[in-house]
Amino acid sequence: MKSKKLEVIGWKETVDLPEWGIESILAKSDTGAGRSALDVKNIVELPGQRVQFEIVLDRKDRSRTRTVVAAIDHQRHVRSSNGQEHERYFVRTQVVIHGRAKEVEFSLVCRASMVCRLLLGRKALAGDFLVDSSLKHVSRPRQQARMIESETSFSEDNL
């Protein structure tokens, strides 16, 4: 069986969330984290196992957001890096990293104090990416995150 070639990426990369109409969001590749996390605010549970939230696009201007409605994959208690446990929602979407598309599970959390809006954990990186911690922005130069359609809300029904 032929093994898949691993793409080398840096510890910080610019990625896309095409199903949600987002290009060039800043992501940290964190091999110390098992799961991935997305910087969101205003989380509201909806009927039918769905959740609505605003993805924060810019660290300095937290008013730049994209509203999304997604299916809840599951909920669980998660211990944050400071040791506190919180109940979190998990959703799935496609992420494009270095030109390679992959479905990734994200926990929805406020990452206001963090540099990157998105954290890619080991589960998201495994089998496809090799992280070189001495590099950043290997896949493309850093750009400001932007919405690729003029709609203000994205949901699974729109896709």
Secondary structure, DSSP 8 states (H G I E B T S, - for coil): ------EEEEEEEEEEEGGGTEEEEEEEE-TT-SSEEEEEEEEEEETTTEEEEEEE--SS-TT-EEEEEEE--EEEEEE-TTS-EEEEEEEEEEEEETTEEEEEEEEEE--TTSS-SEEE-HHHHTTTEEEEEEEE--SS-----EESSS-SEEEGGG-
